[in-house]
Amino acid sequence: MKRQAHYKLAADCLMVAGLLLAMTNRLTGNQAHELLGTCLLLLFIGHNVMNWRWYTTIPQRWRSNRG
């Protein structure tokens, strides 16, 4: 597995774990909930930056499937 694939997988796993923790607002408290939400936003932005090449292929695939 390539190094960037490891980063993508780690970011995805952290996002899932962070989402599950952020949803337990009663257990973690409001401050942790807000901090987790901020971290999730940063991970989401990083995830989209790492997968930018995929987003650029969407119009090409859409045009090629039109027939």
Beta strands, then each sheet from edge to edge (+ up, - down):
end
